[in-house]
Amino acid sequence: ADTSWYDSSLSEFTLTLASELAGLAKLVNNNTNFSGKTVKLGADIDLLAYQWTPIGNSSYSFQGTFDGQNHTVKGMYAECAYSGLFGNIYSATVKNLTLQDSYTTTNQTDTGGIVAYARYRSRIENCVVGKDVTVYSTVQDNNYNAGSVVGNCYDEVVVTGCVNWGTVYGVYHVGGIVGYSNDALILTNCVNYGPIRGNSFIGGIVGYTYDEGNVLNSANFGSVTGEDCVGGIVGKTRRKNDGGKYPNNVLNCYNVGTVYGKTYVGAIVGGRQTTDDAVHQCYYVPGCATNQNGAVKAVGISGTGSTDSEKNLQIACFTS
């Protein structure tokens, strides 16, 4: 890993080599957080020669701006805790980046193609995960999550303009873009084309939104398969047990991907803790979602039931 490019007196850096990107991981994982600094990619990066150590870990986080400048990182293989290109970011921005021909997996914590764990007002913008990318979690603990772009979002994280073509496998909280969000996620203008599979809380865009998750202007074209709480856009929405700050909102989204599960299955949202969580102006192809009893509607309710017409729910269908 090459850290010779780093000068603490500078505020902007451009990386062109895999060894320099590995150097960024080494610096961050040894408590250089890059707050107030910008790191740019000046070329495509091939990480095939590396067993990748993510940028940020359980102890230290990247806190600056990372601008891929529309370059591609490929050949990443990460198998560790907080597995992804970035392991842990805090109040950071990661943008304009494509990930291809990569594999990230964990049996310990969160995993995501671009970011495993994004915290406090971090932003992930205009990132693409290619069809030859696999995000794979075998964690049996439902505190951990898997998403193609971000595994876990906590505290006012924004995800916008991101696209997934890859495959996401997991157990709990598995999403085509984000696995799990807690506290005021804003996700806008995102699209999933890849297959998403897991056990519980599986969504074409987000696996699980907990308290004030906003999923807006997004679409799913990929297959979504699970057992419990399986949705074309969101697997499950839930407010905190004390009533939370604000309800969750799924607005102006559409699903044409096939959705299958056993209980709490919906073409848009699989399970919803309360009807205060709004699902407005969402669209789906009739028959795209099924459970063990046959076709279901927009939102899964009462185990194997579903509805298009609850409070705060306006669902229209299209056939072409």
N, C-alpha and C positions, 0 to 999 in steps of 0.2 A: 504494500500500500504506500502510495506516494503522497506525503503531506508537505513536500517542499514548496508547493504553490501557495501555501497559506501564510499570510502576513497579517497579524492582528491589527495593524494600523490601517488596513484597507477595508473598504466596505463592499466591494464587488469582485467576483472571481469568475473566470470562465474555464470550464474543464473540457478536455477533448480526449482523454485517455481513460481506459478502465481502471488503471492503477490510481489515477487521481480521484475517481469516484469512490473507489475503495478507501482512499485517504480521507475523503469526507466522512465516511462511516467511522473510520478510526478516530478522527478528531471529535465528532459528536459523542461517540461512545466513551470518550475520555473527558467529557464535560466541557467541550467547546460548543456552545449552543447556537452560534451564528445569529443571535438576536440583533436586528437592525442591519443585517448584511444580506446580500443577494448572491446566490450561486447560479450560474447559467451553464447550460451545455452548449458547447461550440461545435459538436460533431455527434454523430450516432456512436453509441457505445456498445461493445460486445463483451458480456461478462462470462462467456463460456469457460474461461480458464479459472474462474473463481468458484469456490463454495461460498456463496454470498452471505456476508454478515450485514444485516439491515442497518440503515442509518437511524440510530436511536434505539434504545432498549428499555428494559424495565426501570432503569435508574436515571437515564439521561435522554433528553429529547432535542430534536431539531426545532429551532424557534425562529428561523429566518425565512427568506423567500427562495424557492428553488424554481427556476424558469427553464424548462426543457427546450424552449425556443423551437418547438415542433420537431425536435429530434426524437430518435428511437433508442430505447435501451432494450437489448435482446440477450438471450442466453443466460438469464438469471436463474439460478437454482438456490432456493433458500429453504432450509429445514431446521427450524429453531423456534424459540419463543418469539412472539411478536414478529411473525414471518411476513416479509414483503420487501419491496425496494426500500421503503421507509418503515421502520418498526414503530416509532413513537414520535409524534409531532405535537407541538404546543404553541398555539397562537401563531401558526406558521401558514405560509402559502406554498402549495405545490401546483404547478400549472404547465400547460402546453407540452405535454409529454405523452409518448406512446410506448407501451410495453408489449414486446412480441417474443414468441418462442421461449417461454419461461414457465417455471413450475415453482410454486410456493406452497409449503405444507407445514403443519404443526400438529403435535399431539399435546400441546401445553396451554396456549393462550389464544389470542386473536390472530387472524391472518387475513391479508388483503393483497391484491396484486400491486397496487401503488402504495397504500398505507395500511398498516395493521391497526394502529390506534391513533386517532386524531382527536385532540382535546382543545378546549377553550378557544373558541372563535377562529379555529383554523379554517382555511379555505382550500378546497381541491377543485381546480378549474380546468376544463378543456383537456381532460386526460382520456386516452383511449387504451383499452386492453384488447389485444388481438385474439383471433380465433385459435391460435396455437398456444394459448396460455391456459394453465390449469391452476386453480386455487383450491386446495384440498385440506380440510380439517377433520381430524379423527377425535377431537376433544369431546368427551362424554359429559362434561360439566356445562350446564346451560348458562354459565356466566361468561362464556366465550363464544366468538362469533366469526363468520366468514363472509367476505364480500369481494367481488372482483376488483373494485376500486378501493373501497375502505372496509375493513372488518368491523370496527367499532368507532362510533362518533359520540363524543361526550361534551356537552355544554356549548351550545350555540355554534355548531359547526355548519359550514356552508359547502355544499357539493353542487356544482353546476356545469352543464355542458359536457358531461362525461358519457362515454359509450363503451359498452362491453360486448365483445364477440366471443369471449372465452367461456370455459366451463368452470362452474363452481360446485363443489361437493362439500357437504358438511353434515352436522348432526342437528344442532340448534342454531337458530338465528342466522339463516343463510339467505343472501340477497344477490340479485344480479348486478347491483351497484353498491349498496351498503348492507352489511349484515345486520347491524343493530344500532339504534340511536337512542340516546337518553338526554332529554332536556334541550328542546328548541332547535332541532335539526331544520335547516332549510335546504331542500333538494329540488333543483329546478332543471328542466330541459335536458334530461338524461334519457338514454335509450339502452335497453338490453336486447341482444340478439342470441345470446348463448344459452345453453341448457343449465338449469339450476335444480339441484337435487339435495334433499336432506330428510330429516325426520320431522321436526316440529318448528313452526314459525319460519316458513319458507316463502319468499316473495320474488316476483320477477324484477322488482326494483329495490325494495327494502324488505328484509326479513321481519323486523320487529321495530315499531316506533313506540317509545315510552315517554309520554308527557311532551306535548307541544311539538310533535313531529309534523312538518309540513312537506308533503310530497306533491309537487306541482308540475304541470306541463310536461309529463314524461310518458314513455310508452314502452311496452314489452312485446317482443315478437318471439321470445324463446320459450321452450317448454319448461314448466315448473312442476316439480314432482315431490311429494312428501306424504306424511301421514296425517298430521294434525296442524290446523291453522296454515292453510296453503292458499295464497292469493296471487292473481296475475300481476298486481302492482305491489301490494303489501301483504305479508303473511298475517300480522296481527298489529292492531293499534290498542294502546292502553294508557290511561292516565294513572298518575300516582295514587296510592291507596288513600291519601288524604284529600283527594279531589284534584290535586295537581294545580299548576298555574293556569293552563289553558288546554282546550281539547286538541287532539290531533286533527289534521286536515289532509284529505287526499282530493285534489282539485284538478280538473281538466287533464285527466290521464286516460290512456286507452290501452287495451290489451287485445291482441290477436293470437297470442301464444296459447298452446294447450296447457291446461292446468288440471292436475289430478291429485286427490288426497282422499282420506277416509272420513275425517270429521272436520267441521269448520272449514269449508272450502268455498271460495268465491272467485268469480272471474276478475274482480277488482281487489277486494279485501277478503282474506280468509276468515279472520276472527276479529271482533270488535268488542272491547270491554264495556263501552257505553255508547248509546245512540247520540250523545253529545259530540262524539267524534264524527266529523262531517265527511261525507263522500259526495261531492258535487260535480256535476257536468262531466261524468266519466262514461266511457264507451267500451263496449266489448262485442265480439262476434258471438251471437247466440250459439250455445252448444260447445263453446271452447273449453268450458270448465265442467268437470264431472267429479262425482264422488262414487262411493260403492253402490249408491242407489240410482245413479244416472246423472243427467245434466242438472247443473245448478245455476243460480242467478248471480247477481253482482257481489253480494256480501253474505258470507256464511253465518248462520245463526243456529243456535240450539242443536249442536252436534251435526246432524246431516241436513238441516234445513237451510234455506237461503231466501234472500229477499231483494227486490228492486225498489221497494216503496216504504222504507221506514223514515222517521224524522231525519231531516237534513240529508236526505238521499235522493238524488235525481239522476237516474240512470237511463241513458238512451242506447239503443242498439243499432248497429249498422251491419250490412251484409256484404259490402264491397269496399 
